[in-house]
């Protein structure tokens, strides 16, 4: 039984990284969509889309690095 548990465990642990990737992509997309919304609202088409996309990439990258190092950000 010991050999059988190991592959199942590794398979389950891999999905954590898939969820990290999905969260990374969704966060960047939401920031970009927020930038498009701001641009349409204020009439400054490329400005806020670029700023928010870069901000989303920075925030998501920081979040991903923190998760991969094993730290969990605490809500205060």
N, C-alpha and C positions, 0 to 999 in steps of 0.2 A: 504494500500500500504506500510505502514511503516514496517510491519512484513515480507513482501515479499522481500524487499531490503536487509535485514540483512543476510539471508542465501546465497544469490548470492554474496554478498560482502565477506563473510567469505570463500566461495569457491574460489573466485578469489585471495584472499590474500594467500591462502595455496600454490598456484603455485609458489609464490616467493621462498618458502623454497625448493621446488622441483628443481627450477633452481639453487639455491645455491648448492645443493647436486650434481647436474650434473656438474656444474662448478668446484667444488672441485675434483670430480673424474677425469674429463678431464685434469685438470692442473697437477695432480699427474701422470697421464698416459703420458702426454707429457714430463714431466721432466724425467720419467723413460726411455722413448724411446730415449730421447736425451742422456741419460747415456749409453744405449746400443750402440748407434751410435758412441759415443766417445770411448767406449771399443773396438769396432770392428776396429775403425780407428787406435788406438794406441796399440792394442793387450794386453790390461790389463782387461780381461773379467769381473771379478766381481766388480772391484774397482769403476769405474764411474757410473755403474748402481746403486749400493748401495748409493753412495754419492748423486747422482742426485735425486734418489727416496726419500731419507731422506730430501734433500733440498726442493723438491716439497711438501712433507708433511708439512714441517715447514712453507713454504710460503703460501700454501693453508690454513693451520690452522690459521695463522695470518690473512689472508684475510677474512676467514669465521667468526672468532671471531669479527673482526672489523665491518663486515656487520651486524651481529646479534646484536651488541651493538647499531647499528643505525648510525655509522659513515660511511662516504663515503670517501675513499682515493682520494685526489685531484691530478690530473696530473700537474706537475710543469714544 
